[in-house]
Every structure is written in C-alpha cells, then in structure tokens.
Amino acid sequence: MTITITKKYLVIPVCYDAEQVNVKFKSEGKLVFDLDICLNPDKADTVYYMDFERFKGMTFDVEGVPEGMADFTQADETDDTGIYEEPARPRVHFTAKKGWINDPNGCIKLDDTYHLYYQHNPVGRRWGNMHWGHAVSKDLLHWKEQDIALFPDETGTMYSGSAFYDKENVSGLGTKENPPVLFFYTAAGGVNQLSEGKPYTQCLAYSLDQGKTLIKYDKNPILDHEVADNRDPKIIYSPEMDCYYMALYLVENSYGLYTSKNLLDWTKVDQIALWEDSECPDFYPLPVEGEDDTLWLLTGASDRYLVGRLDNEGKFQTVQESSRLHYGDSNYAAQTYSEITDGRRIKIAWYNYNIPGQYFNCAMNIPTEMTLRHNGDRYDLCAQPVRELETLRKSTETFTHKHIKEGESLSFATEGKAQDIRLQLYNGRKLEIEYLGKTILIDNHGCYVNIGDHFFPSHINEEGVTLRIITDVTGMEIFAGNGEAFAGVGFMSDYSKSDFVIKAVEGDTEVKSLEISPLADIWDKE
C-alpha cells in the first residue's frame, strides 16, 4: 500500500477483536512512524482518525497491513456524528471522543483555562501507541478535546509526565516577556518499532503559546536512563530549598527525587520506598488544615502516600508510615494541578474501568480537592469532589430524620444518569444500600464499608457515618467521612434499579440526612 498524505487525517478502519498488527510507514525505505492496530480486511467496527498533518506532502510505503485490506482513506475533518450521545458514555466524567485513554499528564491551569493532557491511543480501544491527548476546560467539568499534543518518535512512545510554568524563564526556552510552559515526559524507548533497542529516558517539550503547541527540546533527554523502566516525572518548585524537584518512578516500590536550578540539569538527592505502590509519583506541599504548618506529600499511582518534610540536605523525611487513601478499582495514576492560585490543591485521576464494546474506552475521575488533616497522632490526606461539581446539580431533594426498623427499608426514587448523593446514617450494627445493581454494606461494628470486593474504613464518629456517592453510567465514587478514604468502583450501572434503597440489616437505624441531586450532562450542547 502506498499513500501520499494530502489531508490532515488518515482514516483507519478498526475491528475491536482482530489480532493487533504493527503497521509501518516508510519513506524512501526509512521507517518514519509505526502503529499497532487491530485490522481485519473483512470487518470494521468503526473508523479512527489519525492526525497525519505533520506528514503532509510525504509519500509512504505502508507495511504490515493484512492482505485484502482496502487503502486507508483521508479526511480534512473528523465525522463526530453521534459522539457524546452514546448510551454507554459517562455523563459527568471526561472521555475521549474516540480511542483509549489512561494516565492524566501535564495538569496545569494557564490564565483561566485548565489543561488536561493524557495517555492516549488514537487508533483503538486498547492500550498502546501512547500519545499525549489534550483537552481544555474552564471549570474542570466541561471539557473540549484538542489536537494531539505529543506523538511517538525515534526516542519512544510518549509516556506520562507533568507540566510546569517557567515564569522566570530559567530554562532559557522562552523569553522574559513570554515565559515557556514546560512539559516533562518519559520517552518509552523500545515500545514502538521506531525506537527499537532504546531505553526509557526523561524528556522535555515546551510551549510558547499557552500549551496549544508543544515543541520537543532539541537536547533531549534531560535525564538519561537510570534503572529499569524509570518513568513518570513530576516537577514542582520548593520555596524552602529554592530549587526545582523531580519525583520519578524507578523500580518496584522505589521513587527517586532529583533537584535542579534550571529545569534542565538534574541531580539525584534521594530515593524513597512507598509501600504497596509503584508508578506515577506526585509530590507537593499541603498546609495542615487549621494549623500553621505545611508538610510534603509523596503519592503513588494507587494512592498510597507518605507525609514528610524536606531536611537541610533537600531529602524527604517522613513523619509517619505510609497510608492508604483509595480502596477501589477505578482510580489510578492521579496527578495534582499546578498554577492554581486560589489555594486549592486539585487532583484528577484515571478512571480505569474498561467500558465494553465502545470505540472510546476509560475515563477520568471527578476532580477532587486535597486537604491534610491532623487527626490525633497522625495526618490524613483527604479527597472531596471539587466545588465546581455543585454547578451540575439540577435540583436537590432533601430528607431528614427517617427512622428505619431492623429488617425494613426505605426507598427513594432517582432520575437521570448521574447523581450526587450525600447521606449521614446513625446507629444500627449493619446497613445496606442498594443502588444501580450494586449493594453497599455499612458495618458500624467493624467500622468499614464494603462494595463488591472492596472494603474501606467508614470513619464513623459520634455523629454516625457520612458518605458522599457520585454515580454515573460506568459506576460510582464513594467518599467516607471527610474524604479520608474513598473508592472508585467501575461497572455498568443498571438503570432498571434506579431506586436508592437503604435497609437496616441488624438493628434500627436513622437516616439523619439524605440529599439526592441529579447531575446535568457535561456533554449537553446547550
């Protein structure tokens, strides 16, 4: 197959369950680009639009396409008919128009716009072909997808990383009048054919137009291969040390800390073990709620976390053993936003539930605000949905002081695909909530909440158990207490069971308060 690129998009027909093949695009015998694609000459479930604008005017010999496959067509625009109207699409969680997404990357607010970059396969519903997708929002909820920001190259595919606004232009990649936005990422060498035999290295791209266009640094890598599949650099400035930090995943449960004065040259200063975690570090300071103190947090992809301080040598000294925040199966690789100036530390994570049979796959969790609470002799990292979620509430139905006798239940009707439900329950040894085909068990004797295979602390106190439940087409996120524990649980919601039912299993119980708020669709075109 020979193709001359004349339009922006290459239109690729994909069969979801076909065997994946490596398709090579060669120019004058040299490999220029390759993709792993599920192709079947006799069947296509959908078409994907692969951005080839950077190759306009080039002629490719295309290798690896199954015999009998028709030539790929081209288009100047994507056909978005039916996009965001699909029954299986989450209604309040970000998803790509088409293709697979995973880890959030480069989370930064520039002027009044939140930028979300993310791991993205633009030509399939499976993981692979890692690019950086890009979306923007004014409120962390209503997202508009942009062109792909980073493409694989001869250094590797584009793995996770972070963004930093170099206001002082210490990197020298912009000017004082137009400082650069820096994007740090892992080049995953050896993952694509184009980078065969190369290791994982840490690289840099920069933008001089507020994150719209990313330019790869011509002296990459900025950090050579350290060990194994080292990856996922997170960058932040430390005022007390007057330097920049890079947190980097190394191997197993080990993370490295590196410092720099110019954001280009990095020196390792520390190595830290984080119990039962790996990948995707986040590293940031957080004030202790109600106290004149600020501590540093190191978190991993599974939301285990360490609390500590930076010592005189710039090393991270923990003040307690590692702790756990998330207990579900659909919240991973969280990253907090930089350049939010209202005092909030906002986090977004990958909602890693595999949505069956769709041309899009996976989502992002509802963004949460992070706080640090001093509870007795320990510090608890807490997460609660951002206040912007309130703007999606179409109405609120409130119930108070409803008594339920043992063995009996109360049922509350709900409407719509997404809900924000807040409740406080008092007394009773065991209670159950049945909703959307799932059962949530609250054990007040054992002080835990259980849904499916997931158990997490209820953080019960003298006022009872407080839960907040955000539901959507693809499951729910449950926050306990002040957000000291939560669980993102992925499943296809059963809307034939849309009554919210509370049952007193052992002992009488009281529903002290219950608020049910249906949420507006973030994809509405109004």
ZIJO-V977558 format. One line per field, one symbol per residue. ss: DSSP state (@ for helix, = for strand, . for the rest). psi: psi as a letter, one per 40 degrees, with the letter a starting at -180 (. if undefined). burial: 1 if it has 16 or more other ideal C-beta (glycine too) atoms within 10 Angstrom, else 0. Layout:
ss = ???
psi = ???
burial = ???
//
This chain:
ss = .===....======.....========..=========.......======.@@@...=====.........===.......................============..=========.........=======.....===....=..=..==========...............========....@@@....========.......==......=.......========....=========..=======......=======........=======.....======....=======.....===....==.=.....=====.=.......======........==.==...========..========.@@@@@@=...========....=====.....========...======..======....====..====...=..=========..======....======....@@@.========..===========.......
psi = hhhhheidhhhhhhhdeihhihhhhihfehhdiiihihiheehhdiiihhhedeeheihhhhiehihehiihiiidiihfheheehdehidehhiidiiiibhiifhihhbehhhhiihhhefieiiifhihihiiieeedhihiiihdhiiaeeaigaiaiihhgdefddeeaiddgiihhhhihhgiediddfheiihihihiiheffedhhhhhefiiehihdibfhifhhhihhddefiiihhhhcibfhiihiiieeedhihheihhhhhfiiigiihiihihheigihiihhiadefiiihaihadeeihhieiiiihdieaeghifihiiifheeeihhiiihgfhhhhfieihiaiihiihhihhhhbeihhhihiiiddddeehdihhhiifhhhiheiiihhiiiieiihhhihhhihdhiihhhfeihhhhhedefiihhbehhihefiaeeahhihhhiadfaihhhibeediihhhhihhgeegehhhhhhdhiiihgdihhhhihiheehe.
burial = 0010100111011111010010111000000011111111000110111101001000010101100010010100010000100000111111111111111111111100011111111111110111111111100111101001111110111111111111000110110000111111111110111110011111111111001001011001111001001111111111000011111111001111111100110100110101001111111111000000001111111111111101000101000001111111111111111111000011111111101001111111111111111000001111111101100100000000000100001101010111111111111111101111010111110001111001010111000111111111111111111111111111101000010101111010111111111111111000
//
